[in-house]
Amino acid sequence: MAGLQTISTDIVISGGGVAGLAAACAFGTAGFSVLCTDPEPPVISAEAEGADLRSTALLQPAVAVLSDAGVWPRLAPAATPLEVMRIVDAGGPFPDARRVKDFAAADISDQPFGWNVPNWLLRREMVARLAELPAVDFRPGTATTGLTTRESEARVRLSDGARVKARLVIGADGRDSAVRRALGIGVRTVRYGQSALAFAVTHPVPHQNVSTEIHRSGGPFTLVPLPDRDRLPASAVVWMETSAEAARLAALAVPEFETAMSERSCHVLGPLTLVSRRSRWPVIAQVADRMAGERTALMAEAAHVLPPIGAQGLNMSLADLAALLDLARADPAAIGSAPMLDRYTRARHWEVRARVLGVDALNRAAMAAAPPLRDLRALALDGMHGFAPVRRGLMRAGLGLR
């Protein structure tokens, strides 16, 4: 009977979102036995109900992780390179001034900053990669219902009745992580009173592989390049606003919404045409008090949540994965041990907290509505962009490069 089944594996990954699937691909490719669970089957088509129509800018280090996991070759044909990060300050020291600063990847690398990929496509290709890995048991539609740990192993209960013994449990189960709660690990949460709208658009002006972030008030409006759609240039948009304003915008009829988003974009790519549904979610910052417990590691949104600025979210999650994988490869016999998890915490927790603080500061600056604060924001941008060593240092830091 399924209820009496006991399974032994190296790793249980609780959570089959993009981060959890990436972890299953990476550890499976590295030769570890893996069982990955998620309560919901992954939606792997843009047309399917519940499809995640957002996109993710995968920066250089994240692409290296996905290449090692055998996923990137599947994604590369559909990925759009990000050659320039453009910041448009639509406030500035003078009324209605638009200040434009370009941060070009060519200043620090012979590669783009990264590549933009639709989230539903990430899921589809990761699931396809898992099917090629005999050491990975992926159980969509199965929840993790219980976790107990001891010094030598973790024991996990699943909603399909299975019992699992593992050397390491990875909690990749989101900002409301059940694994984190089971470990008794607290979180610190900042609520900004903002929401983010995500959708896709077409536009008459080619994006030329430039990602554009427009600051005015309420939060940034970001256009990230996508492949052409119906022979028209296309971009993914994340529009951050106060929660009340985001709710109002989400309720607008399409023609009125298109007028509003085109105006908010400063028409940098011409009039925008909506070509997807609109999704909306609250913007928070959140950091777990610890990134590990006995026989258990937290990664991705179970460990940290950031506002969607600077492409930090999933890229930080894949940096967590890289740290865990490096430690596991260095000493496979010690996987899940207290020394390994202590090293993981030391490798990641300080950097996570520093990046969350940095993105918090950027978000508060982008939200600024008072003219003196907007003037200060524009002057700070001038200073950061105008001094080449600072500009290059900021770009390398944003990529997570040393």
PEPEPE-V573725 format. One record per residue. RES is the residue in one letter. SS is DSSP state (@ for helix, = for strand, . for the rest). PHI is phi in whole degrees, 0 to 359 (999 if undefined). D_FIRST is the distance of its C-alpha to the first C-alpha in whole Angstrom. Layout:
# PEPEPE-V573725
res = (RES	RES)
ss = (SS	SS)
phi = (PHI	PHI)
d_first = (D_FIRST	D_FIRST)
This chain:
# PEPEPE-V573725
res = (M	A	G	L	Q	T	I	S	T	D	I	V	I	S	G	G	G	V	A	G	L	A	A	A	C	A	F	G	T	A	G	F	S	V	L	C	T	D	P	E	P	P	V	I	S	A	E	A	E	G	A	D	L	R	S	T	A	L	L	Q	P	A	V	A	V	L	S	D	A	G	V	W	P	R	L	A	P	A	A	T	P	L	E	V	M	R	I	V	D	A	G	G	P	F	P	D	A	R	R	V	K	D	F	A	A	A	D	I	S	D	Q	P	F	G	W	N	V	P	N	W	L	L	R	R	E	M	V	A	R	L	A	E	L	P	A	V	D	F	R	P	G	T	A	T	T	G	L	T	T	R	E	S	E	A	R	V	R	L	S	D	G	A	R	V	K	A	R	L	V	I	G	A	D	G	R	D	S	A	V	R	R	A	L	G	I	G	V	R	T	V	R	Y	G	Q	S	A	L	A	F	A	V	T	H	P	V	P	H	Q	N	V	S	T	E	I	H	R	S	G	G	P	F	T	L	V	P	L	P	D	R	D	R	L	P	A	S	A	V	V	W	M	E	T	S	A	E	A	A	R	L	A	A	L	A	V	P	E	F	E	T	A	M	S	E	R	S	C	H	V	L	G	P	L	T	L	V	S	R	R	S	R	W	P	V	I	A	Q	V	A	D	R	M	A	G	E	R	T	A	L	M	A	E	A	A	H	V	L	P	P	I	G	A	Q	G	L	N	M	S	L	A	D	L	A	A	L	L	D	L	A	R	A	D	P	A	A	I	G	S	A	P	M	L	D	R	Y	T	R	A	R	H	W	E	V	R	A	R	V	L	G	V	D	A	L	N	R	A	A	M	A	A	A	P	P	L	R	D	L	R	A	L	A	L	D	G	M	H	G	F	A	P	V	R	R	G	L	M	R	A	G	L	G	L	R)
ss = (.	@	@	@	.	=	=	=	=	=	=	=	=	=	.	.	.	@	@	@	@	@	@	@	@	@	@	@	@	.	.	.	.	=	=	=	=	=	.	.	.	.	.	.	.	.	.	.	.	.	.	.	.	.	=	=	=	=	=	@	@	@	@	@	@	@	@	@	.	.	.	@	@	@	@	@	@	@	.	=	=	=	.	=	=	=	=	=	=	.	.	.	.	.	.	.	.	.	=	=	=	=	=	=	@	@	@	.	.	.	.	.	.	=	=	=	=	=	@	@	@	@	@	@	@	@	@	@	@	@	.	.	.	.	.	=	=	=	=	=	.	=	.	=	=	=	=	=	=	.	.	.	.	=	=	=	=	=	.	.	.	.	=	=	=	=	=	=	=	=	=	.	.	.	.	.	.	@	@	@	@	@	@	.	.	.	=	=	=	=	=	=	=	=	=	=	=	=	=	=	=	=	=	.	.	.	.	.	.	=	=	=	=	=	=	.	.	.	.	.	=	=	=	=	=	=	=	=	=	.	.	=	=	=	=	=	=	=	=	=	=	=	@	@	@	@	@	@	@	@	@	.	.	@	@	@	@	@	@	@	@	@	@	@	.	.	.	.	.	.	.	=	=	=	.	.	.	.	=	=	=	=	=	=	=	=	=	=	.	.	.	=	=	.	.	=	=	=	.	@	@	@	.	=	=	.	.	.	.	.	.	.	@	@	@	@	@	@	@	@	@	@	@	@	@	@	@	@	@	@	.	@	@	@	.	.	.	@	@	@	@	@	@	@	@	@	@	@	@	@	@	@	@	@	@	@	@	@	@	@	@	@	@	@	@	@	@	.	.	.	@	@	@	@	@	@	@	@	@	@	@	@	@	@	@	@	.	@	@	@	@	@	@	@	@	@	@	@	@	.	.	.)
phi = (999	300	293	260	290	237	239	248	210	291	223	253	249	265	125	246	286	300	294	296	296	299	296	296	297	292	289	295	295	283	100	273	278	224	239	241	238	204	298	245	297	292	269	241	221	295	272	285	299	83	298	276	269	288	232	232	276	271	281	310	297	293	296	297	297	290	295	298	276	77	262	300	304	285	270	306	298	255	269	256	292	248	271	222	256	253	247	248	265	269	256	85	292	239	307	64	292	244	255	242	231	257	246	262	300	298	293	231	200	268	245	298	305	181	221	263	223	298	296	296	289	306	298	299	285	291	298	296	294	301	295	270	251	295	275	252	251	263	239	293	80	237	259	276	252	198	215	231	230	217	300	266	194	247	238	238	255	246	291	273	96	288	242	233	255	221	279	215	250	251	273	236	255	88	294	255	312	290	296	298	295	298	277	73	269	276	225	249	237	246	250	262	69	242	229	245	259	233	192	241	223	248	202	283	269	300	281	53	60	253	268	243	243	252	254	221	201	85	138	286	245	242	250	242	301	236	300	305	233	52	64	241	302	224	216	271	238	239	242	262	214	302	300	295	291	296	296	297	296	297	272	293	296	304	300	292	295	297	296	293	288	295	295	293	281	59	57	295	242	84	297	264	243	287	232	211	287	258	248	218	211	288	262	222	241	209	225	290	297	220	254	204	224	300	59	219	238	259	215	57	289	293	253	200	230	231	300	282	230	71	56	270	304	293	295	294	297	287	292	303	300	300	295	297	294	300	294	293	293	296	210	302	292	262	300	84	286	300	300	297	289	296	294	298	299	295	289	246	293	297	296	302	297	295	290	298	297	295	292	302	296	298	295	296	294	292	285	304	249	294	308	298	289	293	298	298	300	294	293	297	298	303	295	294	281	286	257	304	299	293	300	293	297	296	294	294	295	297	280	83	268	272)
d_first = (0	4	5	6	7	10	13	17	19	23	23	21	23	23	25	25	29	32	32	28	28	31	29	26	29	31	29	27	31	32	29	27	23	22	19	21	19	21	21	23	23	27	30	31	34	37	37	34	33	33	34	36	39	41	42	42	44	43	46	47	44	41	42	42	39	37	39	38	34	35	35	39	40	38	40	43	44	44	45	48	50	52	55	57	56	58	59	61	63	64	65	68	71	73	72	69	70	67	66	64	63	61	59	59	56	59	61	58	56	57	53	52	51	48	46	45	42	40	37	35	36	35	31	31	33	30	27	29	30	26	25	28	26	23	23	22	18	20	17	20	19	16	18	18	18	19	21	22	24	26	29	27	24	22	19	17	15	14	14	11	9	9	12	15	17	21	24	25	24	27	27	28	27	31	34	32	29	26	26	30	29	27	29	32	34	37	39	42	43	46	46	49	49	49	46	46	46	45	45	47	51	53	57	60	61	59	57	58	55	56	53	55	55	57	58	60	59	55	53	54	53	52	52	50	50	48	49	51	50	52	54	55	54	51	50	47	49	48	50	50	52	52	49	51	53	50	49	52	52	48	50	53	53	53	57	57	54	56	59	58	56	59	61	59	58	62	62	61	60	61	60	56	54	51	48	45	43	44	42	42	41	42	44	43	44	41	40	38	39	38	36	33	32	30	28	28	31	32	33	34	35	32	35	38	39	43	45	45	48	49	46	44	41	39	41	41	37	37	40	37	35	37	38	34	34	38	37	33	35	38	36	32	32	33	30	29	32	34	37	36	35	38	40	38	39	43	42	41	42	46	46	43	45	49	47	46	50	51	50	50	54	54	52	55	58	56	56	60	62	65	68	68	65	65	68	66	63	65	68	65	63	67	67	63	64	68	67	66	64	63	61	60	58	57	55	54	52	51	49	48	50	52)
